[in-house]
Amino acid sequence: MEIWTKDEPEWRTVAPTAGYANASRGYGLADLGRAIETNRPHRASAELAFHVLEIMDAILNSGTHHHVISLASSVERPAPVPLGALPNTW
């Protein structure tokens, strides 16, 4: 994986620190099912969906009107998936 930041304005390779091993299509659904099964908070919450929608709308409005848009919503960041986990083990 590569990353570019304000503090280091060039592409550099970083090793993953979290995430499912060899993730592909369907892992999000598997994560949701496992979260429901084990009674832990899942990542596909209505609060997160609303926050992402507000961000997308703010990006469009900011570009159209050429000004900064403040967000009204916030959401608690979900815990990272342990590095190398599988949906049926976490």
C-alpha positions as CSV (number, residue, x, y, z in Angstrom):
1,M,0.0,0.0,0.0
2,E,1.2,3.5,-0.7
3,I,0.4,6.7,1.2
4,W,0.9,10.5,0.6
5,T,0.5,12.9,3.5
6,K,0.7,16.6,4.0
7,D,3.7,16.1,6.3
8,E,5.5,13.8,3.8
9,P,4.4,15.0,0.3
10,E,5.6,12.1,-1.7
11,W,4.3,8.5,-2.3
12,R,5.8,6.0,0.1
13,T,5.1,2.3,0.8
14,V,3.7,1.4,4.1
15,A,3.0,-2.1,5.5
16,P,-0.6,-2.8,6.5
17,T,-1.3,-2.6,10.3
18,A,-4.9,-4.0,10.2
19,G,-7.3,-5.7,8.0
20,Y,-8.6,-9.0,6.7
21,A,-6.1,-11.4,5.1
22,N,-6.4,-11.3,1.3
23,A,-9.7,-9.4,1.5
24,S,-11.9,-9.5,-1.5
25,R,-15.6,-9.1,-2.5
26,G,-17.9,-10.2,0.3
27,Y,-15.7,-9.5,3.2
28,G,-17.8,-6.5,4.3
29,L,-20.9,-8.6,4.4
30,A,-19.1,-11.3,6.2
31,D,-17.8,-8.8,8.7
32,L,-21.4,-7.5,9.2
33,G,-22.7,-11.0,9.8
34,R,-19.9,-11.9,12.2
35,A,-20.5,-8.7,14.2
36,I,-24.2,-9.4,14.5
37,E,-23.4,-13.0,15.5
38,T,-20.9,-12.0,18.2
39,N,-22.8,-8.9,19.3
40,R,-20.1,-6.4,18.5
41,P,-20.7,-3.1,16.8
42,H,-20.6,-3.4,13.0
43,R,-19.1,-1.0,10.5
44,A,-22.2,-0.6,8.3
45,S,-24.1,1.6,10.8
46,A,-26.7,4.2,9.8
47,E,-24.6,6.8,11.5
48,L,-21.5,6.0,9.4
49,A,-23.6,6.0,6.2
50,F,-25.1,9.4,7.1
51,H,-21.7,10.8,7.9
52,V,-20.2,9.6,4.6
53,L,-23.2,11.0,2.7
54,E,-22.7,14.4,4.4
55,I,-19.0,14.3,3.4
56,M,-19.8,13.5,-0.2
57,D,-22.4,16.4,-0.3
58,A,-19.9,18.8,1.3
59,I,-17.2,17.9,-1.3
60,L,-19.7,18.7,-4.1
61,N,-20.9,21.9,-2.5
62,S,-17.4,23.1,-1.7
63,G,-16.3,22.6,-5.3
64,T,-19.4,24.3,-6.7
65,H,-19.4,27.3,-4.3
66,H,-15.7,27.6,-3.7
67,H,-15.9,27.7,0.1
68,V,-15.3,25.4,3.1
69,I,-18.2,23.4,4.2
70,S,-18.4,22.5,7.9
71,L,-19.8,19.1,8.8
72,A,-22.6,18.8,11.3
73,S,-22.3,15.0,11.9
74,S,-19.6,12.9,13.4
75,V,-19.3,9.2,14.0
76,E,-17.1,7.0,16.3
77,R,-14.4,5.3,14.3
78,P,-14.9,1.5,14.3
79,A,-12.1,-0.6,15.9
80,P,-9.6,-1.8,13.3
81,V,-9.8,-5.4,12.1
82,P,-6.8,-7.3,13.6
83,L,-4.2,-7.7,10.9
84,G,-4.6,-11.0,9.1
85,A,-8.0,-11.8,10.6
86,L,-10.6,-13.8,8.8
87,P,-14.4,-12.9,9.1
88,N,-15.2,-16.1,10.9
89,T,-12.4,-15.6,13.5
90,W,-12.9,-12.0,14.5
